[in-house]
Structures are given as C-alpha cells and as structure tokens.
C-alpha cells in the first residue's frame, strides 16, 4: 500500500498531513472537512514503523496529493478500515487466550471465554464486509488504478434503469438466500451437536443425559 | 472487431486463443450440458422422491466443477478479446444477469434440497432445480440463436438488445424472437437427450428404463434434417437485415 497506493493508505489511516514518526490511530472521529481526527487514541510512531520499518520515517499524508485523486468517501473508508483491523486484533487476542486455555486443558471449563467465543460470532461477518467496503471505497476514484476513472467506466449501452433492475434482482436473490441460510442455521443449532460415537460415547451420554443413573 | 491490421505473429496468437475459448465453451456445453439435461429429464422420468434424489446424486459430485468451464470461458474471453467481451456483455446485459440468477437458483436447488426431511421442501427445491435447468437451456440456446442470426452491431462495435421486442426477426431484434426461442427449445431437447444418456449410464432399474424409453422421441426432436430446414428458412431473412 505504501509503495503503490499511498493516497488510499493515507485516507484509510486518516493521515491528512505528512508526518515523520507518524502515529497509528486506534480510535478517533474523522473530520474530513477540517482535515483532522478528533479524540484520538493512538500509538506513537507505529505507522511509520509499520510502513517503512523505521520509527522516524516520514509517511505521506493526503495533503501531498491533488484532491481529485482522493477517495470520495474518506470517513466511510476510514471507519470500515478501522472496524476491520480493530475486530481482527480482538480476534487475535481471543484466539490467543482460548488457545492458551486449551493448552492448559481449562478451555471447556472456563465459561467466561466460552461466552465470549459464542457472542463474538457476528464479528467475523462484520469484519469481512468492512474489509470489502475498504477495498471498494479505497480504490476510488479509479476503476483501473491510474488509468481509468470510475466516472469514465460506465457502460454507454446499458441504461441506469437496467442496472437498477438487476441490482434489485440481486438484492432479492440474496434476501431469499439469507432467510434460507438463517432458517437452516437455526434448525441446525436447535438440533444441537451429535453425541460422540465410539469409545467415549458412553461417558458423554451419561454426563449429559438428565435421566442417566436414575 | 479487434485489430484487423494484425501482424502474422499476432494473428497466430489470436487464432490460438480463439481455439482455446471455443474449446472451453465446448467443454462447458458438453459437461454442464449433461447435468442441465439431467435436471430437465428429472421432470419427466423421476416419479418418486428417491428417484429425484438419485438423479441429484448422479450429478452431485460434478455439476459445480462443470460450471467452472463457463467461468473459464468468460475469463479467457475477457483477457484474449476484450472488445468482444465488452460488446457482448453490455449488449446481452439483462439475459446474462438472468442466466446468472438461474445458475444461482439451480445451485440452491441442488444444495438445499436434502437439508430438511420434508416432502414439501423436497418438491419445492426439485421444482426450482428443474425449472431453472429448463430456462437455462432455453437461454443458452437463444444465445446461440442470436449469434447465428446476428446482432445489430453499431459503428462503434457495440450493440444493445432488449430481452424481447416484437418476437420478429426484423430490424429491431430482441434477444428472444421466434427464431431464437425455437433454437432455445432445440437446445432443451438436445440437452435433455444428453442428460438422459448420462442418467441412463449412472442409474439402474425403473428410472433407467424410463429414461431410455424417453430417448427416441427426444432424438427425433433434434433431427438434423428439421434443424437444417429451420436454419434455411431463417438465414435469408436474417441476411436480408444486413446486421
């Protein structure tokens, strides 16, 4: 990114002005009109290190580039990117904690982490979509980077009404698919896990069945 | 449409890619053809849940692999002949999207059918699967019909066809006119024979007997003489339009 798409990188990180020893912002509200971030929580110099492998390196900000080459929706890009990276970091933390407990053979008894693991299930979907938006908004205003702008890339033979029709069609199709998916998932969850078969089967059934030993 | 002042070497590359794309399209028609055909034939020969399930099981391991050939052909077209790709994908915009939707529906039919043990659920997804198979065959046939009949190519190398206009092979052709629909029905018949052969090969018992029994009438529908006749009668009309 630093080498090939510095404008997108600056927009994703909310770096409006070039900085030496640029910090990486974890949380902060994007004010694109005034070209600043509010209420930031940041790690000093981390962005310089991550991009140039030197703590004091200069990272180019958006001010270095002409405005008509900036992505057109910088706040959306900034928030999606930060959601994706933030969630990804949380996943790593949870995975490390759960992995540690699994190694200590305490995972299945530690209810707090099991709750966390269960309740975080929507987050990968959110991170996934946020990452997709980051890619699609981040590449604006280009359809082919540096060669073809999005505003020149529309089809002159397919009307906007036609495109809207197919967009609605796809939305309908995906709505049906989502409903079917949720229905089947709900059924699968309501059904519960299969009991183990084989040598362990007796033990688990005995422990799980309320009538066992009666 | 692409560079006609091509050097001999370039020409060789283009010929090579033309053959390659053609081979991919043929591979798609032959391979996905039999599972489309199996979807169509299951409407006629499979009478019970088990028989429909058997036909699905017969194509189960291969149908999605077969469809990759279509992706490969479109991808190769994009890289090898971009102007052709651009012209055909914007000219055939709506029908291609409909084909995409039908392919989705068909995949849903195959994949979701066996998730719930309920006769209503089964018959619904059997219907989705067979219905989309039939329509896909018609659309693929109509696509061939459009290529044979010709499209109203503009001076800029582009065209746009509505899905249908007045169903006439006239100066304002639609994707679907009587000629392309007839070719679409021919495709349905041909793919049904193809699928019937596959089902007969892969199954036994009553289903196999019924599948084999349905073939003679289907083969008659694809009789080369009649197809030739159809083409003869349309060719002058199509040529007359000077597309």
HADDOCK unambig.tbl for C-alpha pairs under 7 A between the chains (distance, minus, plus):
assign (segid A and resid 157 and name CA) (segid B and resid 90 and name CA) 6.37 0.50 0.50
assign (segid A and resid 157 and name CA) (segid B and resid 160 and name CA) 6.05 0.50 0.50
assign (segid A and resid 158 and name CA) (segid B and resid 90 and name CA) 6.01 0.50 0.50
assign (segid A and resid 166 and name CA) (segid B and resid 97 and name CA) 6.99 0.50 0.50
